[in-house]
Amino acid sequence: MKTTKTGAAIRGKKRPQPAPKAGPGARKTNRVGRPRAGSVKMDAQDVIANAALPLFATMSFAAVSTKDIAGAAGLNTALIYYYFGSKEELFRRTILLAAQRACQRFRALAADQLPADAFVNGWIDCHETEFETVVQLLRISMNYASTPERHRNVDDAIVNFHTETREMLREAFKRGVAERTFSDIDVPQTVTFTATFLDGVYMRRIIFPQLDPRPEIDELRAFLAARLSATEA
């Protein structure tokens, strides 16, 4: 008599003074002009990179101007050159930012040291909750691929997101098979199928912006639940 072993789981300080009120018609901006040494450098860089990311992710590099980025950041255009030197360098920094963001939740999941079935379920959840972040990374990576000047650290950041997340899944599958939580699957084949399926969902979203990815991700979840279900006599 066969019984299902798993499958369901794969689913005295001074009071701060208030800031002065802006006068009528004043434009709300972040700090403008060259800051004092060591004052707001990292904050300003983060503000600029955060503003640039969605612009570069939705338009080509050439179509995004420094004026567009400065306007989105609420900063003086001169600060882009002060902190990054050029639009090209800012573009590379935004790719690194996108890759870092895309990896964060997956790394946090790996740090939890969950059982194999719970990890696989969480890994799929990460792709659903971070779907827009990964789409941004893919869009800006495609944009970067068409630029004549490539940089090793940027190339590595893009490649590492894909290899790191796949390796996490591979290790979970191997652990589940070894512990008999999962059926005796072909681990490399199952990893390739899963990652390629998700890549297809991301690309369809880029081509069809109104696409809701959740039904397709749910189908992948159901497929893996059936495929990984361990049975025993």
C-alpha positions as CSV (number, residue, x, y, z in Angstrom):
1,M,0.0,0.0,0.0
2,K,1.6,3.3,-1.1
3,T,1.3,6.4,1.1
4,T,2.2,10.0,0.3
5,K,5.1,11.2,2.4
6,T,5.2,14.7,1.2
7,G,3.6,17.0,-1.3
8,A,1.3,19.2,0.8
9,A,4.2,21.1,2.1
10,I,5.3,22.1,-1.3
11,R,2.8,24.6,-1.6
12,G,18.3,63.6,28.6
13,K,18.5,64.4,25.0
14,K,17.4,67.7,23.4
15,R,14.0,67.6,21.8
16,P,14.5,67.7,18.0
17,Q,13.3,71.0,16.4
18,P,10.7,70.7,13.7
19,A,12.0,71.4,10.2
20,P,11.0,74.9,8.9
21,K,7.9,74.9,6.7
22,A,8.3,75.5,3.1
23,G,6.8,78.7,1.7
24,P,3.9,78.8,-0.7
25,G,4.8,77.2,-4.0
26,A,8.1,75.7,-2.8
27,R,9.3,72.6,-4.6
28,K,9.9,69.6,-2.5
29,T,13.4,68.2,-3.1
30,N,16.1,66.3,-1.4
31,R,19.4,68.0,-0.5
32,V,20.6,70.0,-3.4
33,G,24.1,71.1,-4.2
34,R,27.5,69.7,-3.1
35,P,27.2,68.3,0.4
36,R,29.8,68.8,3.2
37,A,32.5,66.2,3.3
38,G,31.1,63.0,4.9
39,S,27.6,64.4,5.4
40,V,25.1,62.7,3.2
41,K,27.2,61.0,0.5
42,M,25.8,57.5,0.9
43,D,22.2,58.8,1.3
44,A,22.4,60.9,-1.9
45,Q,24.0,58.0,-3.8
46,D,21.2,55.7,-2.7
47,V,18.5,58.3,-3.6
48,I,20.0,58.7,-7.1
49,A,20.4,55.0,-7.8
50,N,16.9,54.2,-6.5
51,A,15.4,56.8,-8.8
52,A,17.5,55.6,-11.7
53,L,16.6,51.9,-11.4
54,P,13.0,52.0,-12.6
55,L,13.9,54.4,-15.4
56,F,16.7,52.3,-16.8
57,A,14.5,49.2,-16.3
58,T,11.7,50.5,-18.5
59,M,13.6,52.6,-21.1
60,S,16.8,52.1,-23.0
61,F,20.1,53.6,-21.7
62,A,20.1,56.3,-24.4
63,A,16.5,57.3,-23.7
64,V,17.1,58.1,-20.0
65,S,18.7,61.5,-19.5
66,T,20.5,62.7,-16.4
67,K,17.7,65.4,-16.2
68,D,15.1,62.6,-16.0
69,I,17.0,60.9,-13.2
70,A,17.6,64.1,-11.3
71,G,13.9,65.0,-11.6
72,A,12.9,61.5,-10.3
73,A,15.4,61.9,-7.4
74,G,14.5,65.5,-6.6
75,L,18.1,66.4,-6.8
76,N,20.3,68.8,-8.8
77,T,21.6,67.2,-12.0
78,A,25.2,68.1,-11.0
79,L,25.0,65.7,-8.1
80,I,24.8,62.7,-10.5
81,Y,28.2,63.7,-11.9
82,Y,29.6,64.6,-8.5
83,Y,28.8,61.1,-7.1
84,F,29.0,58.9,-10.1
85,G,31.2,60.7,-12.6
86,S,29.0,59.8,-15.6
87,K,25.6,58.4,-16.6
88,E,27.4,55.2,-17.7
89,E,28.8,54.6,-14.2
90,L,25.4,55.3,-12.6
91,F,23.9,52.8,-15.0
92,R,26.3,50.1,-13.9
93,R,25.6,50.9,-10.2
94,T,21.9,50.5,-10.8
95,I,22.4,47.0,-12.2
96,L,24.4,46.1,-9.1
97,L,21.6,47.5,-7.0
98,A,19.0,45.4,-8.9
99,A,21.0,42.2,-8.5
100,Q,21.5,42.8,-4.8
101,R,17.8,43.4,-4.2
102,A,16.9,40.3,-6.2
103,C,19.1,38.1,-4.1
104,Q,18.2,39.5,-0.7
105,R,15.1,37.5,0.1
106,F,16.6,34.3,-1.3
107,R,19.6,34.6,0.9
108,A,17.4,35.3,3.9
109,L,15.4,32.1,3.1
110,A,18.6,30.1,2.9
111,A,19.8,31.4,6.2
112,D,16.6,30.0,7.9
113,Q,17.9,26.4,7.3
114,L,14.4,25.0,6.6
115,P,13.5,21.4,5.8
116,A,13.9,20.6,2.2
117,D,10.2,20.7,1.3
118,A,9.6,24.0,3.2
119,F,12.6,25.5,1.5
120,V,11.4,24.6,-2.0
121,N,8.0,26.1,-1.2
122,G,9.7,29.2,0.2
123,W,11.9,29.4,-2.9
124,I,8.9,29.6,-5.1
125,D,7.3,32.1,-2.8
126,C,10.3,34.3,-3.2
127,H,9.9,34.3,-7.0
128,E,6.3,35.4,-6.5
129,T,6.9,38.1,-3.9
130,E,10.0,39.4,-5.6
131,F,8.6,39.1,-9.1
132,E,8.7,42.8,-10.0
133,T,12.3,43.1,-8.6
134,V,13.5,40.2,-10.8
135,V,11.7,41.7,-13.8
136,Q,13.5,44.9,-13.2
137,L,16.8,43.1,-13.1
138,L,16.1,41.2,-16.3
139,R,15.0,44.3,-18.1
140,I,18.1,46.3,-17.1
141,S,20.3,43.3,-17.8
142,M,18.9,43.1,-21.4
143,N,19.6,46.8,-21.7
144,Y,23.1,46.4,-20.5
145,A,23.7,43.5,-22.9
146,S,23.4,45.9,-25.8
147,T,26.0,48.4,-24.5
148,P,29.5,48.3,-26.1
149,E,31.4,48.5,-22.8
150,R,31.1,45.6,-20.4
151,H,32.4,45.4,-16.9
152,R,33.4,42.2,-15.1
153,N,31.8,43.1,-11.7
154,V,28.4,43.9,-13.5
155,D,28.5,40.7,-15.5
156,D,29.3,38.7,-12.4
157,A,26.4,40.3,-10.5
158,I,23.9,39.3,-13.2
159,V,25.3,35.8,-13.5
160,N,25.6,35.3,-9.8
161,F,21.9,35.9,-9.2
162,H,20.9,33.1,-11.5
163,T,23.6,30.7,-10.4
164,E,23.1,31.4,-6.7
165,T,19.4,30.9,-6.7
166,R,19.6,27.7,-8.8
167,E,22.3,26.3,-6.5
168,M,20.0,26.9,-3.5
169,L,17.3,24.9,-5.2
170,R,19.7,22.2,-6.3
171,E,20.9,21.7,-2.7
172,A,17.3,21.5,-1.4
173,F,16.4,18.9,-4.0
174,K,19.5,16.9,-3.2
175,R,18.8,17.1,0.5
176,G,15.2,16.1,0.1
177,V,16.1,13.0,-2.0
178,A,18.8,12.0,0.4
179,E,16.4,12.3,3.4
180,R,13.7,10.5,1.4
181,T,11.4,13.5,1.8
182,F,11.4,13.7,-2.1
183,S,11.1,11.0,-4.7
184,D,14.2,9.9,-6.5
185,I,14.2,12.7,-9.0
186,D,16.9,13.7,-11.6
187,V,18.0,16.7,-9.6
188,P,19.9,18.7,-12.4
189,Q,17.0,18.1,-14.8
190,T,14.4,19.2,-12.3
191,V,16.4,22.4,-11.4
192,T,16.8,23.2,-15.1
193,F,13.1,22.7,-15.8
194,T,12.0,24.8,-12.8
195,A,14.4,27.7,-13.5
196,T,13.6,27.7,-17.3
197,F,9.9,27.7,-16.6
198,L,10.2,30.7,-14.4
199,D,12.5,32.5,-16.9
200,G,9.7,32.0,-19.4
201,V,7.1,33.6,-17.0
202,Y,9.4,36.6,-16.5
203,M,10.0,37.1,-20.2
204,R,6.2,36.8,-20.9
205,R,5.7,39.6,-18.3
206,I,8.2,41.8,-20.0
207,I,6.5,41.3,-23.4
208,F,3.0,41.4,-22.0
209,P,3.1,43.9,-19.0
210,Q,-0.5,43.1,-18.0
211,L,0.3,39.4,-17.4
212,D,-0.6,38.1,-14.0
213,P,2.2,35.7,-13.1
214,R,0.5,34.1,-10.1
215,P,-1.6,31.4,-12.0
216,E,1.5,30.1,-13.8
217,I,3.6,30.1,-10.6
218,D,0.8,28.2,-8.9
219,E,0.9,25.6,-11.7
220,L,4.6,25.2,-11.2
221,R,4.1,24.7,-7.5
222,A,1.5,22.0,-8.1
223,F,3.7,20.3,-10.7
224,L,6.6,20.2,-8.3
225,A,4.4,19.0,-5.4
226,A,3.4,16.0,-7.6
227,R,6.8,15.4,-9.0
228,L,8.6,15.5,-5.6
229,S,6.0,13.5,-3.7
230,A,7.8,10.6,-2.0
231,T,6.1,7.2,-1.7
232,E,7.0,4.1,0.1
233,A,5.7,0.6,0.3
